[in-house]
């Protein structure tokens, strides 16, 4: 029996973790690896700036060091905070949801769009995409201009997602990536309304982790 895939919400908002848990329900297969969603209680209520992103690096490293039972880790924040530090100390794979979400979307479409929570997030995302070497395939990134908590619980979130999604389609996007873990509950209905693939990055990362864990059992 392998250990669990541990999905870490680096902010301290339990509503986001609960949303992740619901979005991953269909991934919990009989005989497959367990999927455990945990909250980094030391984190800010929402990761909405570079400072917030940097603040969670050492707590993430400490959490990973404590979870020697895990088969893989997911950093469930779209800017993948601390991913290099976490990989340097983890004996098992560590997946970031921005990297996984982008790679999954690029396997579904030539040009993709990213839905950010706020304009302040776009620079962090852009620098990471440049590092990944995928900038030429990004049709655009547009912001909801909402907080992380609003994306998880706000009543107007879905309407705003539709507006931003249609704008990104007009920019040339053929698939979308939801640029915040708190948007997970909106993926399926948004894909149905917009008519193009919509990628939840946490689901994408868990898919990659499951493939890695199951392949190691052969």
N, CA, C and O of each residue as an XYZ file, in Angstrom:
872
protein
N       0.847     -1.196      0.000
C       0.000      0.000      0.000
C       0.881      1.244      0.000
O       1.755      1.405      0.852
N       0.636      2.117     -0.969
C       1.409      3.351     -1.057
C       0.819      4.403     -0.133
O      -0.326      4.289      0.305
N       1.605      5.421      0.156
C       1.131      6.519      0.987
C       0.221      7.450      0.213
O       0.013      7.254     -0.985
N      -0.330      8.466      0.875
C      -1.268      9.378      0.221
C      -0.577     10.415     -0.655
O       0.599     10.730     -0.476
N      -1.343     10.932     -1.600
C      -0.967     12.158     -2.301
C      -1.467     13.302     -1.422
O      -2.669     13.431     -1.193
N      -0.561     14.120     -0.937
C      -0.909     15.189     -0.003
C      -1.010     16.508     -0.772
O      -0.026     17.001     -1.323
N      -2.210     17.057     -0.794
C      -2.490     18.314     -1.490
C      -2.478     19.427     -0.450
O      -3.319     19.452      0.448
N      -1.527     20.343     -0.571
C      -1.342     21.388      0.436
C      -1.904     22.715     -0.067
O      -1.457     23.250     -1.082
N      -2.877     23.227      0.649
C      -3.344     24.598      0.417
C      -2.443     25.525      1.229
O      -2.519     25.514      2.458
N      -1.587     26.332      0.582
C      -0.639     27.141      1.359
C      -1.246     28.359      2.030
O      -0.563     29.039      2.796
N      -2.529     28.655      1.760
C      -3.139     29.718      2.548
C      -3.950     29.103      3.681
O      -4.211     27.900      3.682
N      -4.347     29.925      4.640
C      -4.984     29.395      5.848
C      -6.506     29.396      5.777
O      -7.181     29.212      6.790
N      -7.046     29.606      4.569
C      -8.493     29.652      4.385
C      -9.039     28.233      4.205
O      -8.843     27.617      3.158
N      -9.716     27.724      5.219
C     -10.211     26.351      5.176
C     -11.259     26.165      4.079
O     -11.416     25.058      3.564
N     -11.976     27.226      3.713
C     -12.970     27.109      2.641
C     -12.322     26.725      1.325
O     -12.918     25.994      0.534
N     -11.113     27.205      1.077
C     -10.388     26.834     -0.141
C     -10.018     25.354     -0.099
O     -10.176     24.639     -1.089
N      -9.528     24.904      1.049
C      -9.180     23.486      1.200
C     -10.408     22.608      1.011
O     -10.335     21.570      0.354
N     -11.522     23.012      1.575
C     -12.756     22.234      1.426
C     -13.184     22.161     -0.035
O     -13.655     21.121     -0.494
N     -13.022     23.268     -0.769
C     -13.340     23.266     -2.189
C     -12.439     22.335     -2.979
O     -12.895     21.647     -3.892
N     -11.162     22.312     -2.628
C     -10.225     21.378     -3.267
C     -10.655     19.939     -3.010
O     -10.650     19.102     -3.913
N     -11.023     19.673     -1.773
C     -11.422     18.315     -1.398
C     -12.623     17.855     -2.233
O     -12.666     16.715     -2.695
N     -13.589     18.747     -2.419
C     -14.762     18.395     -3.232
C     -14.379     18.202     -4.694
O     -14.873     17.285     -5.350
N     -13.506     19.055     -5.204
C     -13.115     18.979     -6.611
C     -12.318     17.722     -6.930
O     -12.227     17.319     -8.089
N     -11.744     17.104     -5.907
C     -10.923     15.909     -6.119
C     -11.652     14.623     -5.763
O     -11.045     13.552     -5.768
N     -12.945     14.707     -5.453
C     -13.700     13.528     -5.023
C     -13.662     12.410     -6.054
O     -13.526     11.241     -5.693
N     -13.779     12.754     -7.333
C     -13.823     11.716     -8.372
C     -12.463     11.061     -8.606
O     -12.379     10.040     -9.287
N     -11.403     11.636     -8.049
C     -10.063     11.062     -8.205
C      -9.778      9.985     -7.149
O      -8.768      9.285     -7.221
N     -10.664      9.866     -6.186
C     -10.455      8.877     -5.122
C     -11.031      7.539     -5.583
O     -12.204      7.238     -5.361
N     -10.190      6.756     -6.222
C     -10.601      5.512     -6.851
C     -10.314      4.317     -5.945
O      -9.330      4.310     -5.204
N     -11.169      3.324     -6.010
C     -10.944      2.096     -5.258
C      -9.624      1.463     -5.689
O      -9.404      1.211     -6.874
N      -8.769      1.217     -4.739
C      -7.462      0.640     -5.047
C      -6.403      1.656     -5.431
O      -5.230      1.310     -5.566
N      -6.807      2.907     -5.607
C      -5.849      3.943     -5.964
C      -5.270      4.616     -4.737
O      -5.685      4.324     -3.616
N      -4.318      5.513     -4.934
C      -3.718      6.200     -3.784
C      -4.730      7.120     -3.102
O      -5.576      7.717     -3.767
N      -4.644      7.232     -1.796
C      -5.473      8.178     -1.061
C      -5.055      9.598     -1.420
O      -3.892      9.856     -1.730
N      -6.019     10.513     -1.374
C      -5.748     11.922     -1.645
C      -6.182     12.718     -0.416
O      -7.356     12.725     -0.044
N      -5.227     13.378      0.196
C      -5.478     14.098      1.450
C      -5.244     15.592      1.232
O      -4.160     15.995      0.808
N      -6.236     16.398      1.513
C      -6.112     17.850      1.379
C      -5.864     18.468      2.753
O      -6.625     18.233      3.692
N      -4.811     19.247      2.864
C      -4.448     19.848      4.152
C      -4.258     21.351      3.993
O      -3.951     21.843      2.907
N      -4.445     22.068      5.090
C      -4.297     23.526      5.116
C      -3.007     23.904      5.828
O      -2.710     23.399      6.911
N      -2.244     24.797      5.207
C      -1.046     25.326      5.855
C      -1.498     26.444      6.800
O      -1.683     27.585      6.376
N      -1.671     26.115      8.055
C      -2.255     27.069      9.001
C      -1.369     28.295      9.227
O      -1.856     29.336      9.669
N      -0.082     28.179      8.929
C       0.828     29.322      9.100
C       0.720     30.322      7.953
O       1.266     31.422      8.042
N       0.026     29.957      6.881
C      -0.043     30.810      5.706
C      -0.988     31.981      5.864
O      -1.805     31.989      6.785
N      -0.898     32.982      4.980
C      -1.853     34.088      4.989
C      -3.236     33.592      4.578
O      -3.367     32.482      4.063
N      -4.263     34.399      4.799
C      -5.632     33.984      4.475
C      -5.809     33.787      2.975
O      -6.620     32.967      2.546
N      -5.066     34.524      2.192
C      -5.040     34.338      0.738
C      -3.683     34.737      0.218
O      -3.119     35.726      0.687
N      -3.136     34.005     -0.735
C      -1.841     34.359     -1.321
C      -2.124     35.258     -2.518
O      -2.498     34.788     -3.593
N      -1.938     36.563     -2.310
C      -2.348     37.546     -3.311
C      -1.233     38.520     -3.667
O      -1.480     39.518     -4.343
N       0.002     38.242     -3.217
C       1.134     39.107     -3.531
C       2.411     38.274     -3.512
O       2.419     37.134     -3.047
N       3.486     38.862     -4.026
C       4.772     38.174     -3.981
C       5.214     37.936     -2.545
O       5.789     36.894     -2.230
N       4.944     38.907     -1.676
C       5.300     38.746     -0.268
C       4.572     37.557      0.347
O       5.187     36.748      1.042
N       3.266     37.443      0.098
C       2.516     36.291      0.597
C       3.127     34.988      0.089
O       3.287     34.026      0.841
N       3.464     34.973     -1.196
C       4.037     33.769     -1.805
C       5.348     33.376     -1.131
O       5.591     32.201     -0.857
N       6.194     34.383     -0.868
C       7.487     34.100     -0.250
C       7.348     33.681      1.213
O       8.160     32.907      1.720
N       6.317     34.193      1.891
C       6.139     33.900      3.312
C       5.882     32.422      3.594
O       6.187     31.943      4.686
N       5.331     31.701      2.637
C       4.931     30.318      2.908
C       6.004     29.299      2.567
O       5.804     28.106      2.795
N       7.133     29.730      2.030
C       8.134     28.771      1.556
C       8.647     27.886      2.694
O       8.587     26.661      2.587
N       9.143     28.474      3.768
C       9.703     27.664      4.858
C       8.642     26.829      5.571
O       8.912     25.670      5.885
N       7.442     27.364      5.843
C       6.407     26.490      6.405
C       6.059     25.312      5.497
O       5.794     24.216      5.991
N       6.056     25.516      4.189
C       5.817     24.401      3.264
C       6.915     23.347      3.377
O       6.635     22.149      3.432
N       8.161     23.802      3.411
C       9.289     22.876      3.548
C       9.166     22.084      4.846
O       9.400     20.875      4.860
N       8.803     22.753      5.927
C       8.655     22.068      7.213
C       7.533     21.039      7.173
O       7.687     19.938      7.700
N       6.405     21.384      6.554
C       5.289     20.439      6.461
C       5.689     19.202      5.667
O       5.399     18.074      6.066
N       6.351     19.425      4.548
C       6.781     18.293      3.717
C       7.767     17.403      4.475
O       7.717     16.178      4.363
N       8.653     18.017      5.239
C       9.608     17.233      6.018
C       8.916     16.368      7.073
O       9.404     15.290      7.413
N       7.768     16.846      7.595
C       7.029     16.083      8.608
C       6.233     14.927      8.010
O       5.930     13.962      8.712
N       5.891     15.011      6.726
C       5.011     14.014      6.128
C       5.813     12.957      5.365
O       5.737     12.865      4.139
N       6.569     12.176      6.104
C       7.392     11.135      5.482
C       6.560      9.991      4.925
O       7.083      9.126      4.221
N       5.259      9.980      5.237
C       4.375      8.924      4.743
C       3.861      9.196      3.338
O       3.307      8.292      2.712
N       4.025     10.403      2.822
C       3.405     10.793      1.556
C       4.083     10.128      0.361
O       5.291      9.889      0.359
N       3.262      9.834     -0.665
C       3.782      9.298     -1.926
C       4.079     10.417     -2.920
O       4.875     10.235     -3.842
N       3.445     11.568     -2.737
C       3.667     12.737     -3.593
C       3.022     13.931     -2.905
O       2.149     13.776     -2.051
N       3.470     15.133     -3.293
C       2.905     16.366     -2.761
C       2.419     17.247     -3.903
O       2.994     17.254     -4.992
N       1.347     17.992     -3.633
C       0.853     19.012     -4.544
C       0.876     20.344     -3.802
O       0.315     20.452     -2.711
N       1.517     21.359     -4.379
C       1.443     22.711     -3.836
C       0.285     23.392     -4.540
O       0.395     23.775     -5.705
N      -0.831     23.544     -3.828
C      -2.072     24.004     -4.438
C      -2.238     25.516     -4.323
O      -3.204     26.011     -3.743
N      -1.269     26.235     -4.891
C      -1.355     27.682     -5.050
C      -0.808     27.983     -6.432
O       0.240     27.455     -6.803
N      -1.489     28.816     -7.203
C      -1.173     28.910     -8.621
C       0.217     29.450     -8.921
O       0.728     29.200    -10.013
N       0.849     30.166     -8.022
C       2.200     30.645     -8.315
C       3.279     29.648     -7.898
O       4.469     29.955     -7.963
N       2.861     28.444     -7.466
C       3.802     27.381     -7.072
C       4.861     27.868     -6.080
O       6.052     27.658     -6.311
N       4.454     28.511     -4.982
C       5.449     29.034     -4.041
C       6.319     27.935     -3.448
O       5.833     26.881     -3.038
N       7.610     28.209     -3.415
C       8.540     27.294     -2.761
C       8.762     25.976     -3.466
O       9.290     25.049     -2.851
N       8.385     25.846     -4.724
C       8.451     24.529     -5.351
C       9.883     24.014     -5.440
O      10.113     22.821     -5.244
N      10.840     24.870     -5.728
C      12.233     24.417     -5.826
C      12.768     24.008     -4.463
O      13.453     22.991     -4.347
N      12.463     24.789     -3.426
C      12.904     24.439     -2.076
C      12.272     23.131     -1.625
O      12.939     22.280     -1.035
N      10.969     22.974     -1.909
C      10.280     21.747     -1.500
C      10.844     20.532     -2.227
O      11.035     19.478     -1.620
N      11.109     20.673     -3.516
C      11.692     19.552     -4.272
C      13.085     19.200     -3.764
O      13.509     18.047     -3.845
N      13.793     20.197     -3.239
C      15.165     19.933     -2.782
C      15.204     19.089     -1.524
O      16.221     18.454     -1.240
N      14.100     19.068     -0.749
C      14.092     18.315      0.505
C      13.177     17.091      0.464
O      13.202     16.272      1.383
N      12.377     16.959     -0.581
C      11.401     15.872     -0.610
C      11.951     14.641     -1.327
O      12.491     14.764     -2.427
N      11.826     13.460     -0.727
C      12.254     12.230     -1.392
C      11.235     11.728     -2.418
O      11.509     10.787     -3.163
N      10.056     12.363     -2.453
C       8.997     11.965     -3.394
C       8.655     13.164     -4.277
O       9.020     14.293     -3.947
N       7.956     12.935     -5.402
C       7.677     14.043     -6.334
C       6.839     15.150     -5.703
O       5.949     14.897     -4.891
N       7.149     16.380     -6.098
C       6.385     17.553     -5.695
C       5.890     18.244     -6.971
O       6.685     18.615     -7.834
N       4.578     18.411     -7.076
C       3.972     19.029     -8.242
C       3.396     20.387     -7.860
O       2.780     20.539     -6.805
N       3.604     21.373     -8.734
C       2.988     22.679     -8.550
C       1.805     22.813     -9.482
O       1.835     22.305    -10.603
N       0.749     23.500     -9.025
C      -0.451     23.522     -9.857
C      -0.329     24.464    -11.055
O      -0.986     24.239    -12.071
N       0.493     25.510    -10.964
C       0.648     26.350    -12.156
C       1.353     25.567    -13.257
O       0.878     25.520    -14.392
N       2.466     24.963    -12.927
C       3.208     24.180    -13.910
C       2.341     23.062    -14.491
O       2.305     22.875    -15.708
N       1.645     22.323    -13.632
C       0.827     21.203    -14.083
C      -0.362     21.682    -14.915
O      -0.697     21.077    -15.933
N      -0.998     22.770    -14.477
C      -2.142     23.289    -15.215
C      -1.767     23.772    -16.596
O      -2.478     23.505    -17.564
N      -0.656     24.482    -16.700
C      -0.205     24.965    -18.000
C       0.147     23.812    -18.929
O      -0.254     23.807    -20.093
N       0.894     22.840    -18.424
C       1.291     21.719    -19.266
C       0.076     20.926    -19.741
O       0.043     20.462    -20.880
N      -0.914     20.773    -18.876
C      -2.127     20.065    -19.270
C      -2.889     20.847    -20.337
O      -3.336     20.273    -21.330
N      -3.035     22.145    -20.134
C      -3.741     22.964    -21.122
C      -3.028     22.954    -22.468
O      -3.677     22.923    -23.514
N      -1.711     22.980    -22.451
C      -0.947     22.981    -23.701
C      -1.049     21.648    -24.440
O      -0.750     21.570    -25.632
N      -1.471     20.603    -23.731
C      -1.713     19.325    -24.401
C      -3.110     19.266    -25.017
O      -3.434     18.323    -25.739
N      -3.932     20.269    -24.732
C      -5.310     20.312    -25.228
C      -5.524     21.383    -26.298
O      -6.501     21.319    -27.045
N      -4.632     22.357    -26.382
C      -4.860     23.479    -27.288
C      -3.530     24.129    -27.652
O      -2.536     23.997    -26.938
N      -3.536     24.839    -28.790
C      -2.326     25.519    -29.238
C      -2.074     26.781    -28.425
O      -0.943     27.046    -28.019
N      -3.135     27.565    -28.186
C      -2.992     28.818    -27.444
C      -3.957     28.793    -26.267
O      -5.110     28.381    -26.396
N      -3.469     29.235    -25.134
C      -4.274     29.129    -23.915
C      -4.386     30.482    -23.224
O      -3.583     31.391    -23.441
N      -5.409     30.579    -22.389
C      -5.610     31.778    -21.593
C      -5.629     31.432    -20.122
O      -6.007     30.325    -19.739
N      -5.223     32.379    -19.301
C      -5.177     32.169    -17.854
C      -6.120     33.156    -17.183
O      -6.113     34.351    -17.479
N      -6.931     32.628    -16.272
C      -7.834     33.458    -15.468
C      -7.158     33.706    -14.124
O      -7.058     32.796    -13.301
N      -6.696     34.924    -13.901
C      -6.032     35.286    -12.638
C      -7.063     35.802    -11.642
O      -8.153     36.221    -12.030
N      -6.717     35.771    -10.362
C      -7.630     36.353     -9.377
C      -7.540     37.876     -9.378
O      -8.547     38.559     -9.193
N      -6.327     38.412     -9.586
C      -6.140     39.859     -9.536
C      -4.979     40.249    -10.441
O      -4.091     39.443    -10.717
N      -4.999     41.481    -10.893
C      -3.928     41.951    -11.770
C      -2.561     41.866    -11.090
O      -1.544     41.687    -11.760
N      -2.536     41.994     -9.762
C      -1.265     41.924     -9.028
C      -0.605     40.558     -9.155
O       0.603     40.435     -8.952
N      -1.380     39.531     -9.486
C      -0.838     38.177     -9.622
C      -0.163     37.958    -10.966
O       0.650     37.045    -11.111
N      -0.491     38.785    -11.947
C      -0.089     38.492    -13.322
C       1.418     38.507    -13.515
O       1.946     37.703    -14.284
N       2.123     39.405    -12.832
C       3.579     39.460    -13.001
C       4.221     38.170    -12.518
O       5.099     37.629    -13.190
N       3.787     37.658    -11.339
C       4.340     36.400    -10.838
C       4.106     35.280    -11.850
O       5.004     34.489    -12.138
N       2.902     35.227    -12.376
C       2.573     34.175    -13.350
C       3.422     34.322    -14.620
O       3.919     33.337    -15.167
N       3.577     35.562    -15.072
C       4.318     35.813    -16.305
C       5.782     35.398    -16.168
O       6.345     34.798    -17.083
N       6.391     35.712    -15.042
C       7.791     35.333    -14.824
C       7.957     33.816    -14.820
O       8.929     33.286    -15.357
N       6.999     33.130    -14.212
C       7.074     31.661    -14.157
C       6.877     31.067    -15.546
O       7.555     30.105    -15.905
N       5.959     31.626    -16.334
C       5.744     31.114    -17.686
C       6.969     31.350    -18.556
O       7.292     30.533    -19.419
N       7.649     32.468    -18.328
C       8.891     32.726    -19.066
C       9.941     31.680    -18.684
O      10.655     31.167    -19.545
N      10.028     31.372    -17.408
C      10.957     30.336    -16.937
C      10.638     28.989    -17.577
O      11.546     28.235    -17.927
N       9.349     28.685    -17.729
C       8.932     27.424    -18.341
C       9.126     27.405    -19.859
O       9.132     26.336    -20.469
N       9.283     28.567    -20.460
C       9.482     28.642    -21.899
C       8.205     28.498    -22.710
O       8.247     28.052    -23.857
N       7.061     28.874    -22.125
C       5.777     28.670    -22.815
C       5.103     29.987    -23.192
O       3.964     29.974    -23.660
N       5.768     31.106    -23.004
C       5.123     32.405    -23.186
C       4.531     32.592    -24.576
O       3.504     33.255    -24.723
N       5.159     32.021    -25.597
C       4.688     32.232    -26.966
C       3.345     31.572    -27.238
O       2.703     31.876    -28.243
N       2.911     30.672    -26.357
C       1.638     29.991    -26.559
C       0.530     30.505    -25.634
O      -0.536     29.899    -25.525
N       0.802     31.628    -24.975
C      -0.194     32.233    -24.093
C      -0.939     33.314    -24.859
O      -0.352     34.318    -25.263
N      -2.252     33.103    -25.060
C      -3.062     34.100    -25.761
C      -3.291     35.330    -24.895
O      -3.431     36.441    -25.407
N      -3.331     35.127    -23.582
C      -3.535     36.250    -22.689
C      -3.812     35.789    -21.276
O      -4.076     34.614    -21.025
N      -3.747     36.727    -20.368
C      -4.136     36.495    -18.970
C      -4.990     37.676    -18.541
O      -4.608     38.831    -18.726
N      -6.139     37.382    -17.971
C      -7.049     38.425    -17.510
C      -7.464     38.124    -16.074
O      -7.563     36.966    -15.670
N      -7.700     39.174    -15.324
C      -7.972     39.035    -13.899
C      -9.451     39.179    -13.576
O     -10.163     39.977    -14.186
N      -9.898     38.391    -12.603
C     -11.238     38.568    -12.048
C     -11.315     39.802    -11.167
O     -12.376     40.407    -11.016
N     -10.161     40.173    -10.579
C     -10.088     41.250     -9.579
C     -11.011     40.955     -8.400
O     -11.859     41.760     -8.015
N     -10.805     39.761     -7.847
C     -11.498     39.298     -6.659
C     -10.460     38.759     -5.690
O      -9.319     38.513     -6.083
N     -10.833     38.575     -4.438
C      -9.933     37.954     -3.473
C     -10.016     36.431     -3.606
O     -10.940     35.900     -4.223
N      -9.043     35.743     -3.022
C      -9.069     34.285     -3.012
C     -10.347     33.790     -2.338
O     -10.988     32.855     -2.818
N     -10.711     34.426     -1.223
C     -11.911     34.004     -0.504
C     -13.164     34.201     -1.355
O     -14.061     33.358     -1.336
N     -13.235     35.297     -2.096
C     -14.401     35.540     -2.954
C     -14.506     34.494     -4.060
O     -15.610     34.070     -4.402
N     -13.375     34.073     -4.624
C     -13.439     33.062     -5.681
C     -13.949     31.740     -5.146
O     -14.582     30.974     -5.873
N     -13.675     31.467     -3.870
C     -14.119     30.203     -3.275
C     -15.572     30.247     -2.829
O     -16.273     29.237     -2.884
N     -16.035     31.440     -2.380
C     -17.356     31.503     -1.759
C     -18.262     32.590     -2.310
O     -19.444     32.634     -1.969
N     -17.731     33.474     -3.160
C     -18.502     34.618     -3.614
C     -19.653     34.243     -4.532
O     -19.521     33.350     -5.369
N     -20.781     34.923     -4.378
C     -21.963     34.601     -5.172
C     -21.832     35.055     -6.617
O     -22.479     34.489     -7.498
N     -20.997     36.079     -6.883
C     -20.863     36.567     -8.247
C     -19.686     35.996     -9.007
O     -19.395     36.441    -10.117
N     -19.003     35.020     -8.433
C     -17.784     34.509     -9.045
C     -18.042     33.889    -10.414
O     -17.296     34.150    -11.358
N     -19.074     33.080    -10.533
C     -19.300     32.368    -11.786
C     -19.638     33.338    -12.928
O     -19.195     33.145    -14.060
N     -20.409     34.359    -12.632
C     -20.719     35.363    -13.649
C     -19.451     36.061    -14.124
O     -19.263     36.276    -15.322
N     -18.588     36.410    -13.184
C     -17.333     37.078    -13.542
C     -16.422     36.129    -14.325
O     -15.737     36.562    -15.251
N     -16.404     34.855    -13.969
C     -15.605     33.881    -14.717
C     -16.060     33.798    -16.164
O     -15.234     33.713    -17.073
N     -17.351     33.823    -16.380
C     -17.855     33.786    -17.753
C     -17.404     35.014    -18.541
O     -17.008     34.899    -19.700
N     -17.465     36.179    -17.916
C     -17.051     37.417    -18.589
C     -15.577     37.361    -18.978
O     -15.212     37.664    -20.114
N     -14.744     36.974    -18.033
C     -13.306     36.921    -18.288
C     -12.981     35.809    -19.279
O     -12.124     35.980    -20.146
N     -13.659     34.673    -19.155
C     -13.430     33.569    -20.083
C     -13.747     33.960    -21.516
O     -12.984     33.637    -22.426
N     -14.851     34.643    -21.729
C     -15.216     35.065    -23.090
C     -14.220     36.092    -23.633
O     -13.916     36.095    -24.826
N     -13.716     36.956    -22.762
C     -12.704     37.924    -23.195
C     -11.425     37.216    -23.624
O     -10.794     37.613    -24.603
N     -11.041     36.174    -22.898
C      -9.836     35.423    -23.262
C     -10.041     34.654    -24.570
O      -9.109     34.520    -25.362
N     -11.234     34.159    -24.792
C     -11.526     33.507    -26.076
C     -11.387     34.519    -27.209
O     -10.877     34.186    -28.278
N     -11.833     35.741    -26.985
C     -11.678     36.788    -28.003
C     -10.206     37.138    -28.224
O      -9.832     37.620    -29.293
N      -9.377     36.895    -27.213
C      -7.924     37.103    -27.351
C      -7.263     35.991    -28.167
O      -6.114     36.128    -28.586
N      -7.988     34.889    -28.395
C      -7.444     33.775    -29.155
C      -7.236     32.506    -28.357
O      -6.690     31.534    -28.878
N      -7.666     32.494    -27.090
C      -7.472     31.302    -26.264
C      -8.387     30.170    -26.724
O      -9.569     30.379    -26.996
N      -7.821     28.976    -26.804
C      -8.563     27.774    -27.191
C      -8.768     26.834    -26.003
O      -9.477     25.834    -26.115
N      -8.157     27.150    -24.886
C      -8.348     26.444    -23.617
C      -8.002     27.435    -22.517
O      -7.211     28.356    -22.720
N      -8.606     27.235    -21.347
C      -8.368     28.142    -20.222
C      -7.803     27.377    -19.036
O      -8.111     26.203    -18.829
N      -6.972     28.061    -18.266
C      -6.483     27.548    -16.984
C      -7.004     28.467    -15.893
O      -6.854     29.685    -15.978
N      -7.614     27.890    -14.870
C      -8.089     28.667    -13.727
C      -6.902     28.958    -12.812
O      -6.322     28.042    -12.229
N      -6.549     30.224    -12.692
C      -5.311     30.599    -12.016
C      -5.424     30.788    -10.523
O      -4.799     31.692     -9.968
N      -6.210     29.953     -9.856
C      -6.298     29.978     -8.402
C      -6.961     28.683     -7.954
O      -7.930     28.233     -8.565
N      -6.440     28.087     -6.890
C      -7.017     26.835     -6.396
C      -8.446     27.014     -5.909
O      -9.213     26.052     -5.889
N      -8.819     28.226     -5.516
C     -10.154     28.473     -5.009
C     -11.249     28.409     -6.055
O     -12.428     28.409     -5.704
N     -10.890     28.355     -7.342
C     -11.879     28.308     -8.422
C     -12.304     26.896     -8.799
O     -13.097     26.719     -9.723
N     -11.799     25.904     -8.110
C     -11.979     24.507     -8.539
C     -13.436     24.123     -8.753
O     -13.746     23.388     -9.691
N     -14.333     24.605     -7.903
C     -15.736     24.186     -7.985
C     -16.423     24.702     -9.241
O     -17.505     24.228     -9.588
N     -15.813     25.665     -9.929
C     -16.448     26.267    -11.099
C     -15.993     25.658    -12.431
O     -16.528     26.016    -13.480
N     -15.027     24.754    -12.406
C     -14.440     24.278    -13.653
C     -15.461     23.654    -14.614
O     -15.596     24.104    -15.752
N     -16.168     22.633    -14.163
C     -17.066     21.900    -15.056
C     -18.183     22.776    -15.627
O     -18.396     22.757    -16.839
N     -18.910     23.547    -14.797
C     -19.958     24.390    -15.382
C     -19.410     25.462    -16.320
O     -20.069     25.816    -17.297
N     -18.206     25.988    -16.038
C     -17.624     26.998    -16.916
C     -17.262     26.390    -18.269
O     -17.494     27.009    -19.307
N     -16.701     25.194    -18.264
C     -16.380     24.514    -19.518
C     -17.640     24.287    -20.353
O     -17.613     24.451    -21.572
N     -18.723     23.918    -19.713
C     -19.977     23.675    -20.422
C     -20.508     24.962    -21.049
O     -20.989     24.943    -22.182
N     -20.428     26.063    -20.335
C     -20.942     27.337    -20.844
C     -20.069     27.883    -21.974
O     -20.588     28.381    -22.974
N     -18.742     27.792    -21.819
C     -17.830     28.410    -22.789
C     -17.556     27.528    -24.001
O     -17.241     28.043    -25.074
N     -17.667     26.224    -23.854
C     -17.484     25.335    -24.989
C     -16.043     25.073    -25.374
O     -15.782     24.595    -26.478
N     -15.098     25.374    -24.493
C     -13.689     25.040    -24.716
C     -13.162     24.373    -23.446
O     -13.774     24.509    -22.387
N     -12.026     23.648    -23.533
C     -11.483     23.018    -22.320
C     -11.145     24.050    -21.245
O     -10.529     25.079    -21.521
N     -11.558     23.753    -20.029
C     -11.204     24.567    -18.868
C     -10.472     23.661    -17.891
O     -11.014     22.648    -17.448
N      -9.261     24.021    -17.563
C      -8.385     23.188    -16.743
C      -8.348     23.709    -15.320
O      -7.990     24.861    -15.079
N      -8.720     22.855    -14.383
C      -8.462     23.172    -12.982
C      -7.048     22.691    -12.673
O      -6.775     21.499    -12.811
N      -6.152     23.560    -12.267
C      -4.751     23.156    -12.133
C      -4.488     22.147    -11.025
O      -3.546     21.360    -11.114
N      -5.317     22.164     -9.975
C      -5.116     21.175     -8.912
C      -5.492     19.782     -9.404
O      -4.787     18.814     -9.117
N      -6.585     19.670    -10.134
C      -6.941     18.391    -10.737
C      -5.842     17.927    -11.695
O      -5.520     16.740    -11.746
N      -5.270     18.863    -12.450
C      -4.188     18.515    -13.371
C      -2.976     17.978    -12.615
O      -2.370     16.986    -13.020
N      -2.629     18.641    -11.513
C      -1.468     18.199    -10.731
C      -1.705     16.841    -10.096
O      -0.807     15.999    -10.074
N      -2.918     16.620     -9.573
C      -3.230     15.329     -8.965
C      -3.209     14.227    -10.028
O      -2.767     13.112     -9.751
N      -3.680     14.527    -11.237
C      -3.614     13.542    -12.325
C      -2.174     13.126    -12.588
O      -1.889     11.940    -12.752
N      -1.271     14.093    -12.629
C       0.145     13.784    -12.851
C       0.722     12.985    -11.685
O       1.478     12.035    -11.889
N       0.365     13.370    -10.472
C       0.863     12.656     -9.300
C       0.365     11.209     -9.290
O       1.127     10.286     -9.002
N      -0.915     11.018     -9.606
C      -1.458      9.664     -9.636
C      -0.753      8.812    -10.672
O      -0.446      7.647    -10.419
N      -0.492      9.388    -11.846
C       0.221      8.642    -12.879
C       1.601      8.215    -12.422
O       2.037      7.095    -12.688
N       2.288      9.116    -11.732
C       3.630      8.799    -11.236
C       3.587      7.721    -10.160
O       4.380      6.780    -10.182
N       2.654      7.863     -9.218
C       2.554      6.903     -8.114
C       2.159      5.525     -8.640
O       2.752      4.521     -8.246
N       1.178      5.469     -9.517
C       0.718      4.177    -10.033
C       1.790      3.504    -10.905
O       1.940      2.283    -10.878
N       2.526      4.305    -11.669
C       3.583      3.725    -12.497
C       4.678      3.083    -11.648
O       5.297      2.098    -12.051
N       4.904      3.655    -10.470
C       5.926      3.107     -9.578
C       5.498      1.800     -8.930
O       6.318      1.109     -8.323
N       4.215      1.454     -9.053
C       3.726      0.203     -8.461
C       3.815     -0.981     -9.423
O       3.546     -2.121     -9.045
N       4.193     -0.699    -10.666
C       4.287     -1.788    -11.661
C       5.479     -2.686    -11.355
O       5.724     -3.653    -12.076
